[in-house]
Amino acid sequence: MQKKEIINMDELDPRFKYQITAQPGGEHIMKCVQCATCSSGCPVAFVSEKFNPRRIIRMAILGLKDKVLKEDFVWYCAACYTCSERCPQDVRIPDLMSAIRNIAVKEGCIHPAYKEQGRLIGEMGRLYEVTDFENERREKLGLPKVKEKNEEIKKIYSKTGIDKVIL
């Protein structure tokens, strides 16, 4: 049996669904008829009770903006498109999750793992540090050493404003 939740009307933002539809990938949210075909075929939903595409869409349409943006479940989508292939209404859930994540980032609600990845890429231009051993191996193969700092990435971060969100 599913746990029932009481919705506080003061926590609803009825404009949230329109904010989502204005984002690339979010334009199909209102087509959802809550059939749960997406959730029944989702491989992530099989391993995590927190991730339920049908429920996330319902919460978004109702206007539970803070809950949708601040909880980490919107970051779980693997973008495998199984749900999109099965959806009778062509809601395109992976694109929708991406639209919601974009709104979350703009509002400063970033999953800590993504924030750390962004920081590492901003600092080093990659997700991991290249060791002296790896650079020596590259040198033996006739490849140039990997730069310790990547100024090009920092410029991109600065121009796009990502540095203010991630770093």
C-alpha positions as a Markdown table, in Angstrom:
| # | Residue | x | y | z |
|---|---|---|---|---|
| 1 | Met | 0.0 | 0.0 | 0.0 |
| 2 | Gln | 1.3 | 3.4 | -0.9 |
| 3 | Lys | 2.0 | 6.1 | 1.7 |
| 4 | Lys | -0.4 | 9.0 | 1.5 |
| 5 | Glu | 1.0 | 12.5 | 1.7 |
| 6 | Ile | -0.9 | 15.6 | 2.7 |
| 7 | Ile | -0.3 | 18.5 | 0.3 |
| 8 | Asn | 0.0 | 22.0 | 1.9 |
| 9 | Met | -1.7 | 24.4 | -0.5 |
| 10 | Asp | 0.7 | 27.2 | 0.6 |
| 11 | Glu | 3.6 | 25.1 | -0.8 |
| 12 | Leu | 2.2 | 25.0 | -4.4 |
| 13 | Asp | 3.4 | 27.1 | -7.2 |
| 14 | Pro | 0.8 | 26.8 | -10.0 |
| 15 | Arg | 3.2 | 28.5 | -12.4 |
| 16 | Phe | 5.8 | 25.7 | -12.1 |
| 17 | Lys | 4.3 | 23.6 | -14.9 |
| 18 | Tyr | 4.5 | 26.6 | -17.3 |
| 19 | Gln | 8.1 | 27.2 | -16.3 |
| 20 | Ile | 8.8 | 23.6 | -17.3 |
| 21 | Thr | 6.9 | 23.9 | -20.6 |
| 22 | Ala | 9.0 | 27.0 | -21.5 |
| 23 | Gln | 12.2 | 24.9 | -21.2 |
| 24 | Pro | 13.5 | 22.8 | -24.1 |
| 25 | Gly | 12.4 | 19.3 | -23.3 |
| 26 | Gly | 9.6 | 20.3 | -21.0 |
| 27 | Glu | 7.0 | 21.2 | -23.6 |
| 28 | His | 5.2 | 17.8 | -23.4 |
| 29 | Ile | 4.6 | 17.6 | -19.6 |
| 30 | Met | 0.9 | 18.5 | -19.9 |
| 31 | Lys | 0.3 | 15.5 | -22.2 |
| 32 | Cys | 0.8 | 13.1 | -19.3 |
| 33 | Val | -2.3 | 11.1 | -18.4 |
| 34 | Gln | -0.7 | 9.4 | -15.4 |
| 35 | Cys | -0.9 | 5.9 | -16.9 |
| 36 | Ala | 2.4 | 4.9 | -15.2 |
| 37 | Thr | 3.7 | 3.1 | -18.3 |
| 38 | Cys | 6.9 | 5.1 | -17.8 |
| 39 | Ser | 7.4 | 4.0 | -14.2 |
| 40 | Ser | 6.6 | 0.4 | -14.9 |
| 41 | Gly | 9.3 | 0.1 | -17.5 |
| 42 | Cys | 12.0 | 2.3 | -15.9 |
| 43 | Pro | 15.2 | 0.4 | -14.9 |
| 44 | Val | 16.0 | 3.1 | -12.3 |
| 45 | Ala | 12.6 | 2.8 | -10.7 |
| 46 | Phe | 13.2 | -0.9 | -10.2 |
| 47 | Val | 16.2 | -0.2 | -8.0 |
| 48 | Ser | 15.2 | 3.1 | -6.3 |
| 49 | Glu | 11.8 | 3.7 | -4.7 |
| 50 | Lys | 12.6 | 7.5 | -4.8 |
| 51 | Phe | 12.6 | 7.6 | -8.6 |
| 52 | Asn | 9.1 | 7.3 | -10.1 |
| 53 | Pro | 8.7 | 9.3 | -13.3 |
| 54 | Arg | 4.9 | 9.3 | -13.1 |
| 55 | Arg | 5.0 | 10.7 | -9.5 |
| 56 | Ile | 7.6 | 13.4 | -10.4 |
| 57 | Ile | 5.4 | 14.6 | -13.3 |
| 58 | Arg | 2.4 | 14.7 | -11.1 |
| 59 | Met | 4.2 | 16.7 | -8.4 |
| 60 | Ala | 5.5 | 19.1 | -11.1 |
| 61 | Ile | 2.0 | 19.6 | -12.6 |
| 62 | Leu | 0.5 | 20.2 | -9.1 |
| 63 | Gly | 3.1 | 22.8 | -8.5 |
| 64 | Leu | 5.3 | 21.2 | -5.8 |
| 65 | Lys | 8.3 | 23.1 | -7.1 |
| 66 | Asp | 10.4 | 23.1 | -4.0 |
| 67 | Lys | 10.0 | 19.4 | -3.5 |
| 68 | Val | 10.7 | 18.6 | -7.1 |
| 69 | Leu | 13.8 | 20.8 | -7.3 |
| 70 | Lys | 15.3 | 20.2 | -3.9 |
| 71 | Glu | 14.9 | 16.4 | -3.8 |
| 72 | Asp | 17.6 | 14.5 | -5.6 |
| 73 | Phe | 15.3 | 12.1 | -7.5 |
| 74 | Val | 15.2 | 14.2 | -10.7 |
| 75 | Trp | 19.0 | 13.6 | -11.0 |
| 76 | Tyr | 18.5 | 9.8 | -11.1 |
| 77 | Cys | 17.1 | 9.5 | -14.6 |
| 78 | Ala | 19.6 | 7.4 | -16.7 |
| 79 | Ala | 18.1 | 8.8 | -20.0 |
| 80 | Cys | 17.8 | 5.3 | -21.4 |
| 81 | Tyr | 14.5 | 6.4 | -23.2 |
| 82 | Thr | 12.7 | 3.2 | -22.3 |
| 83 | Cys | 9.9 | 5.3 | -21.0 |
| 84 | Ser | 9.7 | 7.5 | -24.1 |
| 85 | Glu | 9.5 | 4.5 | -26.3 |
| 86 | Arg | 6.6 | 3.2 | -24.3 |
| 87 | Cys | 4.7 | 6.4 | -23.5 |
| 88 | Pro | 1.4 | 6.5 | -25.3 |
| 89 | Gln | 1.3 | 10.3 | -25.1 |
| 90 | Asp | 4.9 | 11.0 | -26.2 |
| 91 | Val | 5.8 | 12.9 | -23.0 |
| 92 | Arg | 9.6 | 12.3 | -23.5 |
| 93 | Ile | 10.5 | 11.9 | -19.9 |
| 94 | Pro | 14.3 | 12.0 | -20.2 |
| 95 | Asp | 14.0 | 15.4 | -21.9 |
| 96 | Leu | 11.5 | 16.5 | -19.3 |
| 97 | Met | 13.9 | 15.5 | -16.5 |
| 98 | Ser | 16.7 | 17.4 | -18.2 |
| 99 | Ala | 14.4 | 20.5 | -18.4 |
| 100 | Ile | 13.6 | 20.2 | -14.7 |
| 101 | Arg | 17.3 | 19.8 | -13.9 |
| 102 | Asn | 18.1 | 22.9 | -15.9 |
| 103 | Ile | 15.6 | 24.8 | -13.8 |
| 104 | Ala | 17.1 | 23.3 | -10.6 |
| 105 | Val | 20.5 | 24.5 | -11.6 |
| 106 | Lys | 19.3 | 28.0 | -12.4 |
| 107 | Glu | 17.7 | 28.1 | -8.9 |
| 108 | Gly | 20.9 | 26.8 | -7.2 |
| 109 | Cys | 19.5 | 23.3 | -6.5 |
| 110 | Ile | 22.3 | 21.1 | -7.8 |
| 111 | His | 23.0 | 17.5 | -6.8 |
| 112 | Pro | 26.3 | 17.5 | -4.8 |
| 113 | Ala | 27.8 | 14.8 | -7.1 |
| 114 | Tyr | 27.2 | 16.9 | -10.2 |
| 115 | Lys | 28.5 | 20.0 | -8.4 |
| 116 | Glu | 31.7 | 18.2 | -7.5 |
| 117 | Gln | 32.1 | 16.9 | -11.1 |
| 118 | Gly | 31.7 | 20.4 | -12.4 |
| 119 | Arg | 34.2 | 21.7 | -9.9 |
| 120 | Leu | 36.8 | 19.1 | -11.0 |
| 121 | Ile | 36.2 | 19.8 | -14.7 |
| 122 | Gly | 36.5 | 23.6 | -14.0 |
| 123 | Glu | 39.8 | 23.1 | -12.1 |
| 124 | Met | 41.5 | 20.4 | -14.2 |
| 125 | Gly | 39.6 | 20.1 | -17.4 |
| 126 | Arg | 38.7 | 16.5 | -16.5 |
| 127 | Leu | 37.1 | 14.5 | -13.7 |
| 128 | Tyr | 40.3 | 13.1 | -12.4 |
| 129 | Glu | 43.8 | 14.3 | -11.8 |
| 130 | Val | 46.5 | 13.1 | -14.3 |
| 131 | Thr | 49.4 | 11.7 | -12.3 |
| 132 | Asp | 53.1 | 12.0 | -13.1 |
| 133 | Phe | 53.1 | 8.2 | -13.9 |
| 134 | Glu | 50.4 | 8.8 | -16.6 |
| 135 | Asn | 52.3 | 11.7 | -18.1 |
| 136 | Glu | 55.5 | 9.7 | -18.2 |
| 137 | Arg | 53.6 | 6.9 | -20.0 |
| 138 | Arg | 52.2 | 9.5 | -22.5 |
| 139 | Glu | 55.7 | 10.8 | -23.1 |
| 140 | Lys | 57.0 | 7.3 | -23.8 |
| 141 | Leu | 54.2 | 6.9 | -26.3 |
| 142 | Gly | 55.1 | 10.1 | -28.0 |
| 143 | Leu | 52.1 | 12.0 | -26.7 |
| 144 | Pro | 52.2 | 15.5 | -25.1 |
| 145 | Lys | 51.9 | 15.8 | -21.3 |
| 146 | Val | 48.4 | 16.7 | -20.1 |
| 147 | Lys | 48.3 | 20.2 | -18.7 |
| 148 | Glu | 47.7 | 20.5 | -15.0 |
| 149 | Lys | 45.3 | 23.4 | -15.4 |
| 150 | Asn | 42.9 | 24.0 | -18.2 |
| 151 | Glu | 42.4 | 27.7 | -18.8 |
| 152 | Glu | 40.1 | 27.1 | -21.8 |
| 153 | Ile | 37.5 | 25.4 | -19.5 |
| 154 | Lys | 37.8 | 28.2 | -17.0 |
| 155 | Lys | 37.0 | 30.7 | -19.8 |
| 156 | Ile | 34.0 | 28.7 | -20.9 |
| 157 | Tyr | 32.8 | 28.5 | -17.3 |
| 158 | Ser | 33.2 | 32.2 | -16.9 |
| 159 | Lys | 31.5 | 33.2 | -20.2 |
| 160 | Thr | 28.5 | 30.8 | -19.5 |
| 161 | Gly | 28.2 | 31.6 | -15.8 |
| 162 | Ile | 28.7 | 28.1 | -14.8 |
| 163 | Asp | 31.6 | 29.2 | -12.5 |
| 164 | Lys | 29.0 | 31.1 | -10.3 |
| 165 | Val | 26.8 | 28.0 | -10.0 |
| 166 | Ile | 29.4 | 25.2 | -9.7 |
| 167 | Leu | 32.5 | 26.6 | -8.1 |
